[in-house]
Amino acid sequence: VYASPFVMEVSKGSIPAMHNARQGDMTDEEVSQCILDLETWFKSNCEEIGNLYAQTSPATEDAIKELEKSLEGARIDPVLKSLLMVHDGNMPLYTSTTLPLSKIMEARSEILGSGKGGKDIVPLAVDGEGDYLVCHDKGVSSWSSSEGLGMIEAPSLASYIEKYRDEMLRGKLEYIEGCGIVDVV
């Protein structure tokens, strides 16, 4: 008799839940595969920005180390470091675009200078309105000059990127020129 490794609990009026949910974040290998999946999707679904991202050189290890030294009170997320080591910015992230190293420090200075952000904030992407997507000790959030830090969108950058990739591969996202990558309607 075959016993499934998945256990489902079902009670009247409930939706069955699978109990094989991820424990913790992606491994380094899974992060690498996720980045490759994203790049492949970009090239296939939004040729112009996909090619721009693919042609963006990686950040140098020295530049990343310099960023790490300058982040007094903060740390560079390992997934952000992985993203930068593949391409120094230009990755479409919903309606935002990841920042190159040179712009991360500028954006961080803007955030710290506004008085609406803690020292643990590291910006990783910017949208067309000038609002940032940021990493901080509690996860990933939006940040705007008018509101400051928004609600937590994901508990980690790894889970944020993984969800983004999974939505793409399930056909739930599409590229619309001038808007970015948005939910399929």
Backbone as JSON Lines, residues from 0, in Angstrom:
{"i":0,"aa":"V","n":[0.84,-1.17,0.0],"ca":[0.0,0.0,0.0],"c":[0.89,1.23,0.0]}
{"i":1,"aa":"Y","n":[0.57,2.17,-0.91],"ca":[1.33,3.41,-1.03],"c":[0.79,4.44,-0.05]}
{"i":2,"aa":"A","n":[1.66,5.05,0.72],"ca":[1.27,6.12,1.64],"c":[1.84,7.42,1.12]}
{"i":3,"aa":"S","n":[1.0,8.37,0.84],"ca":[1.43,9.67,0.33],"c":[2.22,10.42,1.4]}
{"i":4,"aa":"P","n":[3.28,11.13,0.99],"ca":[4.04,11.93,1.96],"c":[3.31,13.21,2.36]}
{"i":5,"aa":"F","n":[2.21,13.51,1.71],"ca":[1.45,14.72,1.99],"c":[0.27,14.39,2.89]}
{"i":6,"aa":"V","n":[0.04,15.19,3.87],"ca":[-1.08,15.0,4.78],"c":[-2.04,16.15,4.57]}
{"i":7,"aa":"M","n":[-3.29,15.83,4.37],"ca":[-4.31,16.88,4.19],"c":[-5.3,16.8,5.33]}
{"i":8,"aa":"E","n":[-5.63,17.95,5.87],"ca":[-6.68,18.01,6.88],"c":[-7.89,18.64,6.23]}
{"i":9,"aa":"V","n":[-9.03,17.99,6.38],"ca":[-10.25,18.5,5.79],"c":[-11.33,18.43,6.85]}
{"i":10,"aa":"S","n":[-11.99,19.54,7.07],"ca":[-13.15,19.55,7.95],"c":[-14.27,20.26,7.21]}
{"i":11,"aa":"K","n":[-15.47,20.06,7.69],"ca":[-16.64,20.63,7.02],"c":[-16.47,22.14,6.86]}
{"i":12,"aa":"G","n":[-16.61,22.61,5.62],"ca":[-16.55,24.04,5.35],"c":[-15.15,24.6,5.2]}
{"i":13,"aa":"S","n":[-14.15,23.73,5.17],"ca":[-12.78,24.24,5.06],"c":[-12.17,23.84,3.72]}
{"i":14,"aa":"I","n":[-11.14,24.54,3.37],"ca":[-10.37,24.21,2.18],"c":[-9.22,23.34,2.64]}
{"i":15,"aa":"P","n":[-8.99,22.21,1.96],"ca":[-7.87,21.35,2.38],"c":[-6.55,22.11,2.34]}
{"i":16,"aa":"A","n":[-5.73,21.87,3.33],"ca":[-4.41,22.52,3.4],"c":[-3.33,21.45,3.3]}
{"i":17,"aa":"M","n":[-2.35,21.71,2.47],"ca":[-1.22,20.79,2.36],"c":[-0.24,21.15,3.48]}
{"i":18,"aa":"H","n":[0.32,20.14,4.08],"ca":[1.23,20.38,5.18],"c":[2.68,20.16,4.78]}
{"i":19,"aa":"N","n":[2.99,20.51,3.53],"ca":[4.38,20.42,3.08],"c":[4.9,21.81,2.73]}
{"i":20,"aa":"A","n":[4.4,22.81,3.43],"ca":[4.82,24.2,3.17],"c":[6.31,24.35,3.49]}
{"i":21,"aa":"R","n":[6.93,25.26,2.77],"ca":[8.36,25.52,2.96],"c":[8.63,25.93,4.41]}
{"i":22,"aa":"Q","n":[9.7,25.38,4.94],"ca":[10.19,25.77,6.25],"c":[11.45,26.6,6.02]}
{"i":23,"aa":"G","n":[11.41,27.88,6.31],"ca":[12.57,28.74,6.1],"c":[12.62,29.26,4.67]}
{"i":24,"aa":"D","n":[13.72,29.94,4.34],"ca":[13.89,30.55,3.03],"c":[14.57,29.61,2.04]}
{"i":25,"aa":"M","n":[14.69,30.08,0.8],"ca":[15.35,29.32,-0.25],"c":[16.82,29.11,0.08]}
{"i":26,"aa":"T","n":[17.35,28.0,-0.4],"ca":[18.79,27.76,-0.3],"c":[19.49,28.6,-1.36]}
{"i":27,"aa":"D","n":[20.81,28.67,-1.3],"ca":[21.58,29.42,-2.3],"c":[21.32,28.89,-3.71]}
{"i":28,"aa":"E","n":[21.22,27.56,-3.83],"ca":[20.96,26.96,-5.15],"c":[19.57,27.34,-5.65]}
{"i":29,"aa":"E","n":[18.6,27.36,-4.75],"ca":[17.23,27.74,-5.13],"c":[17.16,29.21,-5.52]}
{"i":30,"aa":"V","n":[17.93,30.05,-4.83],"ca":[17.99,31.47,-5.19],"c":[18.55,31.62,-6.6]}
{"i":31,"aa":"S","n":[19.63,30.9,-6.9],"ca":[20.23,30.95,-8.24],"c":[19.24,30.5,-9.3]}
{"i":32,"aa":"Q","n":[18.51,29.42,-9.03],"ca":[17.51,28.93,-9.98],"c":[16.38,29.94,-10.14]}
{"i":33,"aa":"C","n":[15.97,30.56,-9.06],"ca":[14.91,31.56,-9.1],"c":[15.32,32.74,-9.98]}
{"i":34,"aa":"I","n":[16.55,33.21,-9.83],"ca":[17.05,34.33,-10.65],"c":[17.08,33.93,-12.11]}
{"i":35,"aa":"L","n":[17.52,32.71,-12.4],"ca":[17.53,32.2,-13.78],"c":[16.11,32.12,-14.34]}
{"i":36,"aa":"D","n":[15.16,31.64,-13.55],"ca":[13.76,31.57,-13.98],"c":[13.22,32.97,-14.3]}
{"i":37,"aa":"L","n":[13.54,33.94,-13.46],"ca":[13.09,35.31,-13.68],"c":[13.66,35.86,-14.98]}
{"i":38,"aa":"E","n":[14.96,35.7,-15.17],"ca":[15.6,36.21,-16.38],"c":[15.01,35.57,-17.63]}
{"i":39,"aa":"T","n":[14.76,34.28,-17.58],"ca":[14.15,33.57,-18.72],"c":[12.76,34.11,-19.0]}
{"i":40,"aa":"W","n":[11.97,34.32,-17.96],"ca":[10.62,34.86,-18.13],"c":[10.68,36.26,-18.74]}
{"i":41,"aa":"F","n":[11.59,37.1,-18.23],"ca":[11.71,38.46,-18.76],"c":[12.03,38.43,-20.26]}
{"i":42,"aa":"K","n":[12.97,37.61,-20.65],"ca":[13.36,37.52,-22.07],"c":[12.2,37.05,-22.93]}
{"i":43,"aa":"S","n":[11.38,36.15,-22.41],"ca":[10.27,35.58,-23.19],"c":[9.04,36.47,-23.21]}
{"i":44,"aa":"N","n":[8.82,37.25,-22.16],"ca":[7.56,37.97,-22.02],"c":[7.65,39.48,-22.12]}
{"i":45,"aa":"C","n":[8.83,40.02,-22.01],"ca":[8.99,41.47,-22.1],"c":[10.4,41.72,-22.67]}
{"i":46,"aa":"E","n":[10.5,41.48,-23.96],"ca":[11.79,41.42,-24.64],"c":[12.69,42.61,-24.36]}
{"i":47,"aa":"E","n":[12.17,43.84,-24.48],"ca":[13.01,45.03,-24.33],"c":[13.63,45.11,-22.93]}
{"i":48,"aa":"I","n":[12.79,45.04,-21.9],"ca":[13.36,45.15,-20.55],"c":[14.07,43.86,-20.15]}
{"i":49,"aa":"G","n":[13.63,42.73,-20.7],"ca":[14.32,41.47,-20.44],"c":[15.74,41.5,-20.97]}
{"i":50,"aa":"N","n":[15.9,42.06,-22.17],"ca":[17.24,42.17,-22.75],"c":[18.09,43.17,-21.99]}
{"i":51,"aa":"L","n":[17.49,44.29,-21.56],"ca":[18.22,45.27,-20.77],"c":[18.75,44.63,-19.49]}
{"i":52,"aa":"Y","n":[17.89,43.88,-18.82],"ca":[18.32,43.21,-17.59],"c":[19.42,42.2,-17.88]}
{"i":53,"aa":"A","n":[19.23,41.39,-18.91],"ca":[20.21,40.37,-19.26],"c":[21.57,40.97,-19.62]}
{"i":54,"aa":"Q","n":[21.58,42.17,-20.2],"ca":[22.82,42.81,-20.62],"c":[23.47,43.64,-19.52]}
{"i":55,"aa":"T","n":[22.79,43.79,-18.39],"ca":[23.36,44.56,-17.29],"c":[24.46,43.73,-16.61]}
{"i":56,"aa":"S","n":[25.62,44.31,-16.52],"ca":[26.77,43.61,-15.92],"c":[26.54,43.37,-14.43]}
{"i":57,"aa":"P","n":[27.2,42.38,-13.88],"ca":[27.1,42.17,-12.43],"c":[27.89,43.24,-11.68]}
{"i":58,"aa":"A","n":[27.53,43.45,-10.44],"ca":[28.32,44.33,-9.58],"c":[29.6,43.59,-9.22]}
{"i":59,"aa":"T","n":[30.65,44.34,-8.99],"ca":[31.9,43.69,-8.6],"c":[31.84,43.32,-7.13]}
{"i":60,"aa":"E","n":[32.6,42.32,-6.77],"ca":[32.65,41.91,-5.38],"c":[33.19,43.03,-4.49]}
{"i":61,"aa":"D","n":[34.17,43.79,-5.0],"ca":[34.72,44.92,-4.24],"c":[33.65,45.98,-3.98]}
{"i":62,"aa":"A","n":[32.83,46.26,-5.0],"ca":[31.76,47.26,-4.85],"c":[30.73,46.79,-3.82]}
{"i":63,"aa":"I","n":[30.42,45.51,-3.84],"ca":[29.47,44.98,-2.86],"c":[30.04,45.07,-1.45]}
{"i":64,"aa":"K","n":[31.33,44.76,-1.3],"ca":[31.98,44.87,0.02],"c":[31.98,46.31,0.5]}
{"i":65,"aa":"E","n":[32.2,47.24,-0.43],"ca":[32.18,48.66,-0.08],"c":[30.78,49.08,0.41]}
{"i":66,"aa":"L","n":[29.75,48.59,-0.28],"ca":[28.38,48.86,0.15],"c":[28.16,48.3,1.55]}
{"i":67,"aa":"E","n":[28.58,47.08,1.78],"ca":[28.39,46.45,3.09],"c":[29.05,47.27,4.2]}
{"i":68,"aa":"K","n":[30.24,47.79,3.94],"ca":[30.96,48.61,4.93],"c":[30.21,49.91,5.23]}
{"i":69,"aa":"S","n":[29.58,50.46,4.2],"ca":[28.93,51.77,4.36],"c":[27.54,51.69,4.99]}
{"i":70,"aa":"L","n":[27.01,50.51,5.16],"ca":[25.65,50.35,5.7],"c":[25.65,50.33,7.23]}
{"i":71,"aa":"E","n":[26.09,51.39,7.82],"ca":[26.13,51.47,9.28],"c":[24.74,51.23,9.84]}
{"i":72,"aa":"G","n":[24.62,50.2,10.67],"ca":[23.33,49.9,11.27],"c":[22.45,49.0,10.43]}
{"i":73,"aa":"A","n":[22.92,48.57,9.29],"ca":[22.12,47.7,8.42],"c":[23.02,46.61,7.85]}
{"i":74,"aa":"R","n":[22.39,45.62,7.24],"ca":[23.14,44.57,6.57],"c":[22.54,44.38,5.18]}
{"i":75,"aa":"I","n":[23.36,43.93,4.26],"ca":[22.88,43.65,2.92],"c":[22.28,42.24,2.93]}
{"i":76,"aa":"D","n":[21.05,42.14,2.49],"ca":[20.36,40.85,2.45],"c":[21.12,39.91,1.51]}
{"i":77,"aa":"P","n":[21.31,38.64,1.9],"ca":[22.03,37.7,1.03],"c":[21.39,37.54,-0.36]}
{"i":78,"aa":"V","n":[20.08,37.64,-0.46],"ca":[19.43,37.53,-1.77],"c":[19.69,38.78,-2.6]}
{"i":79,"aa":"L","n":[19.7,39.95,-1.98],"ca":[20.06,41.17,-2.7],"c":[21.49,41.06,-3.2]}
{"i":80,"aa":"K","n":[22.36,40.54,-2.37],"ca":[23.75,40.34,-2.79],"c":[23.81,39.4,-3.99]}
{"i":81,"aa":"S","n":[23.04,38.32,-3.96],"ca":[22.99,37.38,-5.09],"c":[22.47,38.06,-6.35]}
{"i":82,"aa":"L","n":[21.42,38.87,-6.21],"ca":[20.88,39.6,-7.37],"c":[21.93,40.52,-7.97]}
{"i":83,"aa":"L","n":[22.64,41.24,-7.11],"ca":[23.67,42.18,-7.57],"c":[24.85,41.47,-8.22]}
{"i":84,"aa":"M","n":[25.15,40.26,-7.76],"ca":[26.28,39.51,-8.31],"c":[25.95,38.92,-9.69]}
{"i":85,"aa":"V","n":[24.64,38.9,-10.03],"ca":[24.23,38.45,-11.36],"c":[24.07,39.64,-12.29]}
{"i":86,"aa":"H","n":[23.34,40.65,-11.83],"ca":[23.13,41.88,-12.61],"c":[23.04,43.05,-11.63]}
{"i":87,"aa":"D","n":[23.77,44.12,-11.89],"ca":[23.8,45.29,-11.02],"c":[22.58,46.18,-11.32]}
{"i":88,"aa":"G","n":[21.42,45.73,-10.85],"ca":[20.19,46.49,-11.04],"c":[19.46,46.15,-12.33]}
{"i":89,"aa":"N","n":[18.43,46.94,-12.63],"ca":[17.61,46.83,-13.85],"c":[16.68,45.63,-13.89]}
{"i":90,"aa":"M","n":[16.49,44.91,-12.78],"ca":[15.55,43.8,-12.79],"c":[14.14,44.34,-12.56]}
{"i":91,"aa":"P","n":[13.21,44.05,-13.47],"ca":[11.83,44.46,-13.24],"c":[11.28,43.72,-12.02]}
{"i":92,"aa":"L","n":[10.64,44.44,-11.13],"ca":[10.08,43.86,-9.92],"c":[8.69,44.47,-9.74]}
{"i":93,"aa":"Y","n":[7.69,43.81,-10.34],"ca":[6.34,44.35,-10.46],"c":[6.44,45.69,-11.19]}
{"i":94,"aa":"T","n":[6.03,46.79,-10.56],"ca":[6.09,48.09,-11.24],"c":[7.35,48.88,-10.85]}
{"i":95,"aa":"S","n":[8.28,48.21,-10.2],"ca":[9.55,48.82,-9.8],"c":[10.69,48.19,-10.59]}
{"i":96,"aa":"T","n":[11.87,48.75,-10.42],"ca":[13.09,48.23,-11.03],"c":[14.17,48.22,-9.96]}
{"i":97,"aa":"T","n":[14.93,47.12,-9.88],"ca":[15.98,47.06,-8.87],"c":[17.04,48.12,-9.14]}
{"i":98,"aa":"L","n":[17.59,48.62,-8.06],"ca":[18.59,49.68,-8.12],"c":[19.99,49.1,-8.3]}
{"i":99,"aa":"P","n":[20.84,49.79,-9.07],"ca":[22.25,49.41,-9.1],"c":[22.91,49.85,-7.79]}
{"i":100,"aa":"L","n":[24.05,49.27,-7.48],"ca":[24.76,49.62,-6.24],"c":[24.93,51.12,-6.06]}
{"i":101,"aa":"S","n":[25.28,51.8,-7.13],"ca":[25.54,53.25,-7.03],"c":[24.3,54.01,-6.57]}
{"i":102,"aa":"K","n":[23.13,53.52,-6.87],"ca":[21.89,54.21,-6.49],"c":[21.36,53.75,-5.13]}
{"i":103,"aa":"I","n":[21.79,52.57,-4.67],"ca":[21.32,52.08,-3.37],"c":[21.75,53.04,-2.26]}
{"i":104,"aa":"M","n":[23.0,53.48,-2.28],"ca":[23.48,54.4,-1.24],"c":[22.81,55.76,-1.34]}
{"i":105,"aa":"E","n":[22.58,56.25,-2.56],"ca":[21.86,57.52,-2.73],"c":[20.46,57.43,-2.15]}
{"i":106,"aa":"A","n":[19.77,56.34,-2.47],"ca":[18.4,56.15,-1.98],"c":[18.4,55.99,-0.46]}
{"i":107,"aa":"R","n":[19.36,55.28,0.07],"ca":[19.44,55.1,1.52],"c":[19.67,56.44,2.21]}
{"i":108,"aa":"S","n":[20.53,57.27,1.64],"ca":[20.76,58.61,2.2],"c":[19.48,59.43,2.2]}
{"i":109,"aa":"E","n":[18.73,59.35,1.11],"ca":[17.44,60.05,1.02],"c":[16.49,59.58,2.12]}
{"i":110,"aa":"I","n":[16.4,58.27,2.3],"ca":[15.5,57.71,3.31],"c":[15.92,58.12,4.71]}
{"i":111,"aa":"L","n":[17.21,57.98,5.02],"ca":[17.69,58.36,6.36],"c":[17.55,59.86,6.6]}
{"i":112,"aa":"G","n":[17.78,60.66,5.56],"ca":[17.65,62.12,5.68],"c":[16.22,62.59,5.87]}
{"i":113,"aa":"S","n":[15.26,61.77,5.47],"ca":[13.85,62.15,5.59],"c":[13.34,62.05,7.02]}
{"i":114,"aa":"G","n":[14.05,61.3,7.86],"ca":[13.58,61.08,9.21],"c":[12.45,60.06,9.27]}
{"i":115,"aa":"K","n":[12.15,59.41,8.15],"ca":[11.05,58.43,8.09],"c":[11.55,57.02,7.83]}
{"i":116,"aa":"G","n":[12.78,56.75,8.24],"ca":[13.31,55.41,8.04],"c":[14.4,55.11,9.03]}
{"i":117,"aa":"G","n":[14.42,53.89,9.51],"ca":[15.44,53.47,10.45],"c":[16.74,53.1,9.77]}
{"i":118,"aa":"K","n":[17.78,52.96,10.56],"ca":[19.1,52.63,10.04],"c":[19.19,51.23,9.46]}
{"i":119,"aa":"D","n":[18.17,50.38,9.7],"ca":[18.19,49.02,9.19],"c":[17.67,48.92,7.75]}
{"i":120,"aa":"I","n":[17.21,50.01,7.17],"ca":[16.6,50.0,5.83],"c":[17.66,50.03,4.73]}
{"i":121,"aa":"V","n":[17.49,49.11,3.76],"ca":[18.33,49.08,2.57],"c":[17.4,49.05,1.36]}
{"i":122,"aa":"P","n":[17.36,50.13,0.57],"ca":[16.5,50.14,-0.62],"c":[17.0,49.17,-1.68]}
{"i":123,"aa":"L","n":[16.06,48.51,-2.36],"ca":[16.47,47.58,-3.4],"c":[15.84,47.87,-4.74]}
{"i":124,"aa":"A","n":[14.72,48.61,-4.77],"ca":[14.07,48.92,-6.04],"c":[13.32,50.24,-5.91]}
{"i":125,"aa":"V","n":[13.04,50.86,-7.07],"ca":[12.31,52.12,-7.1],"c":[11.25,52.04,-8.19]}
{"i":126,"aa":"D","n":[10.1,52.68,-7.94],"ca":[9.06,52.71,-8.96],"c":[9.05,54.06,-9.67]}
{"i":127,"aa":"G","n":[8.14,54.23,-10.6],"ca":[8.07,55.46,-11.39],"c":[7.69,56.7,-10.59]}
{"i":128,"aa":"E","n":[7.14,56.51,-9.4],"ca":[6.76,57.63,-8.54],"c":[7.88,58.03,-7.57]}
{"i":129,"aa":"G","n":[8.96,57.27,-7.57],"ca":[10.06,57.55,-6.66],"c":[9.93,56.86,-5.31]}
{"i":130,"aa":"D","n":[8.96,55.95,-5.19],"ca":[8.81,55.18,-3.95],"c":[9.71,53.95,-4.04]}
{"i":131,"aa":"Y","n":[10.19,53.51,-2.9],"ca":[11.16,52.42,-2.86],"c":[10.55,51.13,-2.31]}
{"i":132,"aa":"L","n":[11.14,50.03,-2.71],"ca":[10.94,48.75,-2.08],"c":[12.2,48.55,-1.25]}
{"i":133,"aa":"V","n":[12.05,48.26,0.02],"ca":[13.2,48.21,0.92],"c":[13.25,46.91,1.71]}
{"i":134,"aa":"C","n":[14.47,46.5,2.04],"ca":[14.69,45.4,2.98],"c":[14.97,46.04,4.33]}
{"i":135,"aa":"H","n":[14.52,45.38,5.38],"ca":[14.83,45.83,6.74],"c":[14.76,44.62,7.66]}
{"i":136,"aa":"D","n":[15.01,44.82,8.93],"ca":[15.11,43.7,9.87],"c":[13.85,42.85,9.94]}
{"i":137,"aa":"K","n":[12.69,43.41,9.6],"ca":[11.43,42.66,9.7],"c":[10.96,42.1,8.37]}
{"i":138,"aa":"G","n":[11.67,42.4,7.26],"ca":[11.26,41.85,5.97],"c":[11.42,42.84,4.84]}
{"i":139,"aa":"V","n":[10.43,42.82,3.93],"ca":[10.4,43.68,2.75],"c":[9.15,44.54,2.82]}
{"i":140,"aa":"S","n":[9.33,45.85,2.63],"ca":[8.21,46.8,2.68],"c":[8.39,47.85,1.6]}
{"i":141,"aa":"S","n":[7.32,48.58,1.35],"ca":[7.44,49.77,0.51],"c":[7.85,50.94,1.41]}
{"i":142,"aa":"W","n":[8.39,51.97,0.79],"ca":[8.74,53.19,1.51],"c":[8.46,54.36,0.59]}
{"i":143,"aa":"S","n":[7.75,55.37,1.11],"ca":[7.5,56.59,0.33],"c":[7.88,57.79,1.15]}
{"i":144,"aa":"S","n":[8.24,58.88,0.46],"ca":[8.64,60.1,1.17],"c":[7.48,60.69,1.96]}
{"i":145,"aa":"S","n":[6.25,60.45,1.52],"ca":[5.1,61.0,2.24],"c":[4.67,60.14,3.44]}
{"i":146,"aa":"E","n":[4.79,58.83,3.31],"ca":[4.3,57.93,4.36],"c":[5.4,57.27,5.18]}
{"i":147,"aa":"G","n":[6.6,57.2,4.64],"ca":[7.65,56.45,5.31],"c":[7.49,54.96,5.02]}
{"i":148,"aa":"L","n":[7.83,54.15,5.99],"ca":[7.8,52.7,5.83],"c":[6.37,52.19,5.8]}
{"i":149,"aa":"G","n":[6.06,51.41,4.76],"ca":[4.72,50.82,4.62],"c":[4.65,49.48,5.31]}
{"i":150,"aa":"M","n":[3.52,48.81,5.07],"ca":[3.33,47.5,5.71],"c":[4.31,46.46,5.13]}
{"i":151,"aa":"I","n":[4.55,45.44,5.89],"ca":[5.47,44.38,5.48],"c":[4.8,43.57,4.37]}
{"i":152,"aa":"E","n":[5.48,43.46,3.23],"ca":[4.96,42.71,2.09],"c":[5.42,41.27,2.09]}
{"i":153,"aa":"A","n":[6.54,40.99,2.74],"ca":[7.07,39.63,2.84],"c":[8.02,39.59,4.04]}
{"i":154,"aa":"P","n":[8.13,38.42,4.68],"ca":[9.02,38.32,5.84],"c":[10.51,38.34,5.48]}
{"i":155,"aa":"S","n":[10.82,38.14,4.19],"ca":[12.22,38.17,3.74],"c":[12.25,38.47,2.25]}
{"i":156,"aa":"L","n":[13.4,38.9,1.76],"ca":[13.55,39.12,0.33],"c":[13.47,37.79,-0.42]}
{"i":157,"aa":"A","n":[13.98,36.72,0.18],"ca":[13.91,35.4,-0.47],"c":[12.45,35.01,-0.71]}
{"i":158,"aa":"S","n":[11.6,35.18,0.28],"ca":[10.18,34.8,0.09],"c":[9.49,35.75,-0.88]}
{"i":159,"aa":"Y","n":[9.88,37.01,-0.9],"ca":[9.3,37.99,-1.83],"c":[9.63,37.61,-3.28]}
{"i":160,"aa":"I","n":[10.91,37.33,-3.53],"ca":[11.37,36.97,-4.87],"c":[10.77,35.62,-5.31]}
{"i":161,"aa":"E","n":[10.7,34.69,-4.38],"ca":[10.15,33.37,-4.71],"c":[8.67,33.49,-5.09]}
{"i":162,"aa":"K","n":[7.92,34.27,-4.34],"ca":[6.5,34.48,-4.66],"c":[6.35,35.13,-6.03]}
{"i":163,"aa":"Y","n":[7.17,36.12,-6.31],"ca":[7.16,36.83,-7.6],"c":[7.4,35.84,-8.74]}
{"i":164,"aa":"R","n":[8.43,35.04,-8.6],"ca":[8.74,34.04,-9.62],"c":[7.6,33.04,-9.78]}
{"i":165,"aa":"D","n":[7.07,32.56,-8.66],"ca":[6.0,31.57,-8.72],"c":[4.76,32.13,-9.42]}
{"i":166,"aa":"E","n":[4.42,33.39,-9.14],"ca":[3.28,34.03,-9.81],"c":[3.52,34.13,-11.31]}
{"i":167,"aa":"M","n":[4.74,34.45,-11.7],"ca":[5.07,34.52,-13.13],"c":[4.88,33.17,-13.81]}
{"i":168,"aa":"L","n":[5.46,32.15,-13.19],"ca":[5.42,30.83,-13.8],"c":[4.02,30.22,-13.82]}
{"i":169,"aa":"R","n":[3.15,30.69,-12.95],"ca":[1.76,30.23,-12.95],"c":[0.88,31.04,-13.91]}
{"i":170,"aa":"G","n":[1.49,32.01,-14.61],"ca":[0.73,32.81,-15.56],"c":[-0.13,33.88,-14.92]}
{"i":171,"aa":"K","n":[0.16,34.24,-13.68],"ca":[-0.65,35.24,-12.98],"c":[-0.15,36.67,-13.18]}
{"i":172,"aa":"L","n":[1.01,36.81,-13.85],"ca":[1.57,38.14,-14.11],"c":[1.81,38.31,-15.6]}
{"i":173,"aa":"E","n":[1.75,39.57,-16.03],"ca":[2.04,39.89,-17.43],"c":[2.76,41.23,-17.47]}
{"i":174,"aa":"Y","n":[3.48,41.45,-18.56],"ca":[4.18,42.72,-18.75],"c":[3.31,43.63,-19.59]}
{"i":175,"aa":"I","n":[3.1,44.85,-19.12],"ca":[2.39,45.88,-19.87],"c":[3.34,47.06,-20.0]}
{"i":176,"aa":"E","n":[3.69,47.4,-21.25],"ca":[4.62,48.48,-21.5],"c":[4.13,49.76,-20.84]}
{"i":177,"aa":"G","n":[5.02,50.44,-20.17],"ca":[4.68,51.69,-19.48],"c":[4.13,51.48,-18.09]}
{"i":178,"aa":"C","n":[3.76,50.25,-17.74],"ca":[3.24,49.95,-16.39],"c":[4.18,49.07,-15.61]}
{"i":179,"aa":"G","n":[4.72,48.07,-16.29],"ca":[5.57,47.1,-15.62],"c":[4.94,45.73,-15.62]}
{"i":180,"aa":"I","n":[5.28,44.95,-14.64],"ca":[4.76,43.59,-14.53],"c":[3.62,43.63,-13.52]}
{"i":181,"aa":"V","n":[2.44,43.28,-14.01],"ca":[1.22,43.45,-13.23],"c":[0.41,42.15,-13.23]}
{"i":182,"aa":"D","n":[-0.57,42.09,-12.34],"ca":[-1.46,40.95,-12.28],"c":[-2.25,40.83,-13.58]}
{"i":183,"aa":"V","n":[-2.44,39.59,-14.03],"ca":[-3.27,39.33,-15.19],"c":[-4.72,39.6,-14.8]}
{"i":184,"aa":"V","n":[-5.43,40.35,-15.64],"ca":[-6.85,40.62,-15.35],"c":[-7.76,39.74,-16.15]}
